[in-house]
Amino acid sequence: MCRRLACVAVLGSCLLLVACAAPVFDDGGYRHAALQTSMAMVSDLASGQLAAQLGLRGNSFPTFTDGNVTDAENDADSVNSTFSSRQPPDARSDALRRTMLQALSDGTSALTDLRVAVRMGDRTQVRKALAEVGKSLKTFDTLQQGLQ
């Protein structure tokens, strides 16, 4: 059952990536792409967060936790790469691009730190990385509010 949920999460992220990979020609299109990217990143961050929290509570096997956090990190890296390749159509979009790239970088780094901590079995570092993930989730929540 959990494996199916992980597959659904990955598929959802892939679909969001496909939806935001087309070229954009104006600020509205770029903002829409940023919103879709933000939603995909939130999904990846939340997936990694949930898997690590279950692992900390002893409610999942270490390999399950590691696999799901690793998948979340890989998906986040893909989201980051896809958005990074976008050419902003104007100066306003370029400002949004810089904001998004920083948030995407921070989110991806948080998931990398989480994966490393999970693999090391260091509960203190897992908690610290979870705090980073939580901070990134708040950042994307704020970004989404501004993009809607």
C-alpha positions in Angstrom: 0.0 0.0 0.0 2.8 2.5 1.0 4.6 1.6 -2.2 1.6 2.5 -4.3 1.3 5.8 -2.5 4.9 6.5 -3.3 4.3 5.7 -6.9 1.3 8.0 -7.0 3.3 10.8 -5.5 6.1 10.4 -8.0 3.6 10.2 -10.9 1.9 13.3 -9.6 5.2 15.2 -9.5 6.0 14.0 -13.0 2.7 15.2 -14.3 3.2 18.6 -12.7 6.7 18.8 -14.3 5.2 18.1 -17.7 2.5 20.7 -17.1 5.1 23.4 -16.4 7.7 22.5 -19.0 6.2 24.4 -22.0 7.7 27.7 -23.1 6.3 30.8 -21.6 5.7 34.0 -23.5 4.5 36.5 -20.9 4.5 37.3 -17.2 1.2 35.5 -16.6 2.5 32.3 -18.2 5.7 32.5 -16.2 3.8 33.0 -12.9 1.6 30.0 -13.8 4.8 27.9 -14.4 6.2 29.2 -11.1 3.0 28.2 -9.3 3.0 24.7 -10.8 6.6 24.3 -9.9 5.9 25.4 -6.4 3.1 22.9 -6.0 5.4 20.1 -7.3 8.1 21.1 -4.8 5.7 21.2 -1.9 4.7 17.6 -2.8 8.3 16.5 -2.8 9.1 18.3 0.5 6.0 16.9 2.2 6.7 13.4 0.9 10.2 13.5 2.3 9.0 15.0 5.6 6.3 12.4 6.1 8.7 9.5 5.4 11.3 10.8 7.8 8.7 11.5 10.5 7.4 7.9 10.2 11.0 6.7 10.4 11.6 8.7 13.6 8.5 7.3 15.2 9.6 3.8 14.3 6.5 3.4 12.0 8.4 2.4 8.9 11.4 0.3 7.9 14.7 2.1 7.5 14.9 1.1 3.8 11.4 2.4 3.2 12.2 5.7 4.9 15.5 6.0 2.9 13.9 5.1 -0.4 11.1 7.6 0.0 13.3 10.4 1.1 15.7 9.7 -1.7 12.8 9.7 -4.2 11.6 13.0 -2.8 15.1 14.5 -3.2 15.5 13.2 -6.8 12.1 14.6 -7.7 12.9 17.9 -6.1 16.1 18.1 -8.1 14.2 17.5 -11.3 11.7 20.2 -10.4 14.6 22.6 -9.7 16.3 21.7 -13.0 13.1 22.1 -15.0 12.3 25.5 -13.6 15.9 26.7 -13.8 15.9 26.1 -17.6 13.0 28.5 -18.1 13.8 31.8 -19.8 11.9 34.6 -18.1 10.0 36.8 -20.6 10.6 40.1 -18.9 12.2 41.9 -15.9 9.3 41.2 -13.6 9.5 37.5 -14.4 13.3 37.7 -13.9 12.7 38.9 -10.3 10.3 36.0 -9.7 12.9 33.6 -11.2 15.6 34.7 -8.7 13.2 34.2 -5.8 12.0 30.8 -7.1 15.6 29.6 -7.8 16.6 30.4 -4.2 13.6 28.7 -2.7 14.1 25.6 -5.0 17.8 25.4 -4.1 17.0 25.7 -0.4 14.3 23.0 -0.6 16.5 20.6 -2.6 19.3 21.2 -0.1 17.0 20.5 2.8 16.0 17.2 1.3 19.6 16.3 0.6 20.4 17.0 4.3 17.4 14.9 5.3 18.6 11.9 3.1 22.1 12.1 4.5 20.8 12.2 8.1 18.4 9.3 7.5 21.1 7.2 5.9 23.5 7.9 8.8 20.7 7.0 11.3 21.4 10.2 13.1 18.1 11.2 14.8 19.3 14.6 15.9 20.4 15.5 12.3 17.1 14.1 11.0 15.2 16.5 13.3 17.4 19.4 12.2 16.9 18.5 8.5 13.1 18.2 9.1 13.2 21.8 10.5 14.9 22.9 7.2 12.2 21.1 5.2 9.5 22.8 7.3 11.1 26.1 6.7 11.1 25.4 2.9 7.4 24.4 3.1 6.6 27.7 4.7 8.5 29.6 2.0 6.6 27.8 -0.8 3.3 28.4 1.0 4.1 32.1 1.0 5.2 32.0 -2.7 2.0 30.2 -3.7 -0.1 32.8 -1.9 1.6 35.5 -3.9 1.2 33.6 -7.2 -2.5 32.8 -7.0 
